[in-house]
Amino acid sequence: MSEQRIIVKPVETKGELKKFIRFNYELYKGNPYAVPDFLEDTLDTFNPKKNAAYDFCTSQQFLAYKDGKIVGRVAAIINDKANKTWNTKNVRFGWIDFIDDIEVSKALLDAVGQWGRERGMENIVGPLGFTDMDPEGMLVEGFDQLSTMATIYNYPYYPEHMEKLGFEKEVGWVERKVTIPCEGHHAQDEKFFRMAEIVKKRSNLKVRKFKSLKEIKDGGYVDKIFAVINKSYAPLYGFSELSKRQIDTYADNYLRFIDMRLLTIVENEQGDVVAMGVGMGSLSYALQKAKGKLFPFGWWHLLRTLKCKSARSEYLDLLLVGVVPEYQGKGVNAMLFADLIPIGSEMGFKWAETHLQLEDNNKSQDQWAYLECEVHKKRKCYKKPL
């Protein structure tokens, strides 16, 4: 195989960016477990005017060509805020996809490395996004499990390429599949419910629910909810604090799609938000049917899944769960589960899919001790010196 036949070019036009995004769909077309990138959403992700992360990040996307055909893609990202926070000089690689050809993956990662080296970086790490709110972590176990809208799916040969190219594991994440008791099951019989009652009385905490997005905004809860995320995620690998512009963007773009029944916060007696949990019915099958595009008819599959009970997935995606540091390890998570799980059962969900959790984050891992669940996916972030 001739390496000269592989050419890596920077993405420079909107047309090339669309090809960059759609390569993922083409590579995984027909795969029953992969969920395609959402075209319109990803276009916004790489638009500095719409993605507030560009206030402290720089990025360049690359496409790999072989004999004139696109065979791979990757995004190079430098998060200045994260590098300053963690005292690192890392260039991140994300949105990486490639055919099973080691010369293609090498060429893509070499392009990221060179781009980062020219900007003073010392290590290449990934897969990571601009921030923790983007998909991260290369799948290393669970290739026969349905992916989610918020996570990465990749073929088994991806991690094999990483190891052959000299990359080593930096951190690992796990995801769990949680069994939701069937409707009519008494939540009071579960350990997490009993724990929730104990914690609520001992710490003078209460669960708060909302009826509308207007109620959240008028009560100033947008900033309060995201403050929990910033505080609880601060010690986690590579995290960079969400800015006010990022928070406002996420609130405007995503909160309107949340079913208020699946948003739960916990307040202390002073009215401070100390924990939050939010879920959404899985859109994985809807995105597969929509082929990753909102138009012309993709919106129908998404809207039907969100609004029609008969079309609702059996999976509930737990998008975010956070507890501020001073309340961690005290069982506050049980209050979130005691509220969300019975609601999920009533809505017809059979399983919940957890968000990514660092495998060495014992506080986060311990919160699942009272639930029937299994680790069904594992991920890695890789690192290599430049």
Secondary structure, 3 states (H helix, E strand, C coil): CCHHHEEEEECCCHHHHHHHHHHHHHHCCCCCCCCCCCHHHHHHHCCCCCCHHHHCEEEEEEEEEECCEEEEEEEEEEEHHHHHHHCCCEEEEEEEEECCCHHHHHHHHHHHHHHHHCCCCCEEEECCCCCCCCCCCEEEECCCCCCCCCCCCCCCHHHHHHHHCCCEEEEEEEEEEEECCCCCCCHHHCHHHHHHHHHHHHHCCEEECCCCHHHHHHCCHHHHHHHHHHHHHCCCCCCCCCCHHHHHHHHHHHHHHCCHHHEEEEECCCCCEEEEEEEEECCHHHHHHHCCCCCCCHHHHHHHHHHCHHHCCCEEEEEEEEECHHHCCCCHHHHHHHHHHHHHHHCCCCEEECCCEECCCHHHHHCCCCCCEEEEEEEEEEEEEC
